[in-house]
Amino acid sequence: MGLAVPAMIEAGTEAQKKEALGAIAQGSARATLAFTEPSGKWDAASVTLTAKPSGGGWQLEGVKQFVPDAEAADYMVVAARTRGDGEDGISLFLVKGARRV
């Protein structure tokens, strides 16, 4: 949770903050940050997982590794490379984890 919460505070929408941070603060949810990829590097140039607009949302394609406590996370903040509409860069996406019911 240590890295996911500051990322949500900085990059999350108000609705995401209300839902996810509220649940985390109450102790009913856990979050993690998915940044590292198979290269094992931590720099922005190493982010190759892509995000493409799809049906009013986003489709993420790629692999993240070394995600702390991923199996127990209700939320994951996922770093992905965005391309299109003249905007290239890295964006953060809030994804509901596998534990979320």
N, C-alpha and C positions, 0 to 999 in steps of 0.2 A: 504494500500500500504506500510505502514511503515515496516512491517516485510517481505513482499514478495520481495521487491527490493534488500535488502542485500543478501537474499537467492539466488536470480538469479545471482547476481554479483559473489558470491562465488562458486556456483554449476552449473550454466548454461553453455551450449556450446556457442561457439562464434555465431553460427546461431541464437540460442534462444535469446541471449543478443541483437543482432542486431535487431531482429524482435520485441520482447516484450519491451525491455528497450527503444528502439527508439520510439515506439508508446507511451509508458508511458511518456517519456520526452517531447514529442510533445503535450501531453494532450489528445490524441485521444484514449487512452486505460487505463484501471484500472486493478490492480492486488491485490490478497489477498493470505494469507497463510492458508492452511488447515492442521492443525496439531492435534488439540484436538479431541479425540474420546469419545464414550459414558461414559467412566470412569471419564472424566473431568480432568484427570491428564495431566501434561505437561512434563513428563520425557520420555526418550527414551524407557524405558521398557514398557511403556503404548501404544506404537504404535503397533497396531495389523492389520491395513489395510495392505493387502499383494499386492505385485507386482510380476507377473510371466511373463517370456518371452512368447510372442505370436505373430506369424506371422510377424517377423521383428520389432516388437514394444513391448509394455508391456500392460498387462491387470491388472487393479487395482480392487481389491475386498475388500469391507468393507464399513465402515461408518465413516464419519467425522462429528463433530458437532461444533457449536459455531464458524462458519467460518464468520468473519466480512465481511459484504457487499458482500456476495457470489452472491446475485441476480444481482448485478451491475458489477460483475467482468468479464473482458475480458479474464483474465488469472488467474489460480490458481496454486500455488506451493503446491504440495501435498506430505506429508511425508508418506512413505510406507516401510514396512518391506520386504526386498528382501532375497530370499533363492535360493540356487542352484549353481552349478558349483563351489562349495567350497567357495562361498562368501555369508556370512550371514551378514546382517546389515540393516541400514536404508538409503534409497536413497530419493532424492527429484525429483519429476516429474513435468514438466510444462504442465499443461492441459488447453486447451482453455475452457473458461467459457461459460455458457449458453447464455450470452449476445452477444457473438462473432457472427458476421454474415458472 
